[in-house]
Amino acid sequence: MMRRFGETPDPNRHYVPRPGAYAILVRDGQVLLTHQAEPKPEYQLPGGGIDTGESPVRALHREVFEETGWRITAPRRLGAFKRFAYMPEYDLWAEKTCLIYTALPVRPHGPPVETGHSAVWAAPEVAARVVGNPGDRHFVRTLLARVL
C-alpha cells in the first residue's frame, strides 16, 4: 500500500489519475526549488506530470528543465506517495501518484521556460519547511537527514 499525504479523498468525487515525477536536487549544501506564482504562490519540488507514453525519468528531466532551467544527471528514485488535490490550472480533481527522485543538478541553461516559475536555492531546513505539500516535505526531511 502506497503512503498517502494530505486531504482525505471524497468518496463522492471522481478523481483523474495524474502520475508525476519530482526531484530533490542538492548542490553545495543548498536545495533547488521552483517557485510557482499562479494559481497561488507556492514553493515546490521541481517536477510534474508524466505525459502519455513518457517514462518517469524522461518526464523528470523535462519538468526540472522547464521549471528551473537546470539540467540534471544521475536520478535515483527515493519513493512514492499519493495525494488527492484539486488542480485549478486543469480544472480537475486529481489522484496524484508522486514519484520522488534525487538527482544532481549539473548546470543551468537559462531561466525556466515554464511561465510563472522561477528557480530558487534554499537552505535544507528552509526547503523542508516551505515546499507546498506534506508528502514533499516528508521526502525532503528524510533525504536531508541521511545526507546532510
N, C-alpha and C positions, 0 to 999 in steps of 0.2 A: 504494500500500500504506500502510495506516494504522500509525503507530508503536505499539509495544506496550511496556508497562512491567509490572514485577512478575514473578510466578511464570510459568514455562512451563506451558502447558496440558497436562494429562494426556490423551493420545490415547484412553485407555480410559474417560474420564469424559464424561458428557453435560452440556453447559453450556447454560443457558437464556439467550437473548439478553435483555439488560437495558439499553436506551438510557437515558442520563441527561444532564441539563444542570446545570452547576456554574458558580459565579461567583467571580471575583476582584474584590473590592469595596474600593476605596481611597478614603479620605476623610481630609483633614487629615494626610496622611502616615502613616496607620495602615491596616491591613488588617482587614476584618471577617471573622471566622471563626465557625464554630459548634463547640461542644464537645458531643460526644455521650457520655453517661455509660455506656450499655449498647449492645451486649453487652460491649464493653471500652471504657474511657475513651479518647477519641481526638479530636484537633482535625481539622476537615475544612473544605474549601471548602463554603459553603452551596450546597445543590442536592440533586438526587436524581432518581428515576425519572420518565420521561416516560410518562404514562398513555396507554392506547389512545385514539387519536383526538385527542390533545392535541399542540399544536405544541411544539417545544423551547423557544421563548421564553415561551410561556404557562406551561409547566412550571417554567421558571427563576423567573419571578415568584412562582408559588405556593410552590415549595420554599424560596426565600430567605425569604419571609414566614413560612412555617411554622417554619423552623429558627432565625430570628433576630428576627422581629417587625418587620423593616425592609421598607419599600417601595423599589423600585429604578426607575431610568429609564435610557434610552439603552444597552441591551445591545448589545454588539458581539462577534461570535464571533472567538475567537483561534485555535482549532484543535480537534483531537480526538485521542484515543488510545484504545486497547483495554487492558483488563486482565482477567484471569481470577481469580475470587475466590469463596470460599465466603461466603454471606450468611446468617449464623445466624438473623437475625430472620425470614427467609423459608424457612429450611432448604433452601437450594438452592445449587447451583454455578452461577455466572453468567459469561457472556461480556459484560462491561460495555463499552459504547461510551460514552465520556465526552466530551461536547461542552463545551468550556471557553469561557466568555464573560468579558468585563469589563463592568461596569455601574457606575452611580453610585448609591450608597446615598442616598436622599432624606431619609427621616425614619423614626424608629421609631414603631410603632403599638401598643406594649406588648411584653410578654415573648413569647418564642417560644411558639407554640401546640402544637408537637410535643413530646410528653413526652420528658424526658431530654435536651433540647437547651438550651444557653444561648449567648447571643451574647457574643463575646469580641473586643475590639480588640487587635491586636498590632502591634508594630513590624515593618516589612517583613522585616528579616533574621530575626526570630523566626518570623514566619509561614512563610517559605521553609524553615525548619528543622523546624517542628513538624507541618505538615499530614501526614495519615496515610498517603499513598501516594506513590510516586516520580513518577507522572505529574503529580499535582497540584503537587508540589514543583518539577518541571521548568517548568511553566507559570507558577507564581508567580515563580520566579527570572527567567525570560525576560521577563515583563511588567515586573517591577520594574527590571530592568537598563535597560529602554527609558524608563521614566517617572520614575524617582527618581534 
